[in-house]
Amino acid sequence: MSTIPQILKDTRAAMDKAIENSKKEFSSIRSGKASVSLLDTVRVDAYGQQLPISQVASVSSPEPRLLTVTPWDKGLTAAVEKAIRDSDLGLNPSNQGGVIRVPIPALNEERRRDLVKVVHKLAEEGRIGIRHSRTHGRDQIKKLDKVSEDERKHSDKELQKLHDDHMAKLEELLKVKEAEIMEV
């Protein structure tokens, strides 16, 4: 049987998950800086199937505006290079002796504004997740038997505090990502 502390714990976990999910989504948005997670969506045609780039090569970021991709199987170098070029990331890789250099171009003002809109949309999805967690927690507490009105009110305050704390965290992540995107 559920108890109020258990429900609060589950709700916190669900809210933490919403924050983590937003963080992950934010990291896939390209700012002016090189990030190894930038190529996570790239699929390489290797061994007769489409594989994530992480399964056929190592990706590193030796400089703020450069990624290097080193295929484990040198025979896949051309396929990896083609996959990066054909991705919708707007990148232009170049092969240098088995290592693929991927310079990250600077973003223009219009593209930056578009990315900020995308980040705001992703943040809204995170907010919705947090609100759903709070609502779910409230519904579970309402269903509990043998719980006094004071306990319900107290747990409702705790749920609201959890909600507010997580919303503040999400807003902070959003501010940081927005600043990173707008930085020239």
C-alpha positions, 0 to 999 in steps of 0.5 A: 500500500502507498504512503504519503512519503512513498508518493512524494518520493515517486513524484520527486523521481518523476520530476527529476526524470523530467529535468534529466530529459530536458537536459538531454534534449537541450544538449542535442541542440547545437549552439556555437560550441562543439559538443560530442552529443551533437552527432548522437542522431547521425546514423551510419550505413555500416555492415548492411544496417543503419548504426548510431555513430557511437557504435562505429566511431569515437567522437571527441571535441578537442577544440570549442569549434571542432569535433573529431570522429575516429572510426574503429574500422578504417574501412568505414571512414567514407561511410561515416563522413557521408553520414555526417555530411548528409545529416540535417546538421549542416556540417561539412566534415573532412577526412584527414588520414582516418580521422574525420575533422568536423568544424562547427560553423558559427551560427547566424542571428536568425538561426540562433533565434530559431534555436532559442524557440526550439529550446523554449518548446523543449522547456515547455515539454519539461514543465508539462512533465513536472506538472503531470507528476504533481497532479499524479501525486495529488491524485494518489494522495486523495485516494489514500484511506485513513489520512487526516485532512491536515496530512493531506494539506501538508503533503499538498504543500510539499508537492507544490514545493517539489513542483516549484523547486523543479520548475526553478531548476528547469528555468535555470537550465533554460537560461544557461542554454539560451545564453549559450546559443545567443553567445557570439 
